Amino acid sequence: MTPEHNSGIVTIPGSHSVNATVEKLKGILQAKNVTLFALVDHSGEAQKAGMHMPDTKLLIFGSPRAGTPVMLASPGIAIDLPLKILIAEDTAGKVWISYNSPQYLQQRHDVPADLMKNLAVIEALANAAAT
């Protein structure tokens, strides 16, 4: 996985294994009272199907107090909410953390500027998980 450009996806390097990063992010979410709705283990499911892929996990999380006002103002954003962070190892063993850019989501769904703080939290969460 390498950083993607012009796709609305931000990718930053991680400092830990995929599993350690997942656990760190889960702890951060719990400490902030943010609901973890799902943890999708893409690589685990691939293995069950008899295929191999580098360790890849997707966390889907959010807060109705933050997300609902955004969806009320821009209903189409419901396709991109709850927020998601992808934690994946590339073929060289490097861990990457990816998420939708809040600015991309704002432009894609015409989110009012005063609600951007509700989306921008993802940057701080990803950066905290990365270190």
Residue pairs with C-beta under 8 A, 6 or more apart in sequence:
1 11
1 88
1 89
1 90
1 94
1 96
1 98
2 11
2 90
2 96
3 10
3 11
3 12
3 96
4 11
4 98
8 100
8 101
8 104
8 105
8 108
9 98
9 99
9 100
9 101
9 104
10 98
10 99
10 100
10 101
10 123
10 126
11 96
11 97
11 98
12 96
12 97
12 98
12 126
12 127
12 130
13 94
13 95
13 96
13 97
13 130
14 21
14 87
14 94
14 95
14 96
14 97
14 129
14 130
15 95
15 130
15 131
16 24
16 95
17 55
17 89
17 95
18 55
18 56
18 57
18 87
18 88
18 89
18 95
19 55
19 57
21 87
21 95
21 97
21 129
21 130
22 39
22 57
22 59
22 87
24 128
24 129
25 59
25 85
25 87
25 125
25 128
25 129
26 36
26 39
26 59
28 125
28 128
28 129
29 35
29 36
29 59
29 61
29 125
30 36
33 63
34 61
34 62
34 63
35 61
35 62
35 63
35 64
35 82
36 59
36 60
36 61
37 60
37 61
37 62
37 82
38 58
38 59
38 60
39 57
39 58
39 59
39 60
40 57
40 58
40 59
40 60
41 56
41 57
42 53
42 56
42 57
42 58
42 88
43 52
43 53
43 54
43 55
43 56
43 57
46 52
46 53
54 88
54 89
54 90
54 91
54 93
55 88
55 89
56 86
56 87
56 88
56 89
57 86
57 87
57 88
58 84
58 85
58 86
58 87
59 84
59 85
59 87
60 82
60 83
60 84
61 82
61 83
61 84
61 85
62 81
62 82
62 83
66 118
66 121
67 81
67 82
67 83
67 118
69 115
69 118
70 77
70 81
70 111
70 115
70 118
70 119
71 77
71 78
71 81
73 111
73 112
73 115
74 109
74 110
74 111
74 112
76 109
77 105
77 108
77 109
77 111
80 100
80 105
80 108
80 109
83 99
83 100
83 119
83 121
83 122
84 99
84 100
85 97
85 98
85 99
85 122
85 125
85 126
85 129
86 96
86 97
86 98
86 99
87 95
87 96
87 97
87 129
88 95
88 96
88 98
89 95
89 96
90 96
97 126
97 129
97 130
99 122
99 123
99 126
100 122
102 116
102 119
102 120
102 122
102 123
105 111
105 119
106 113
106 116
106 119
111 119
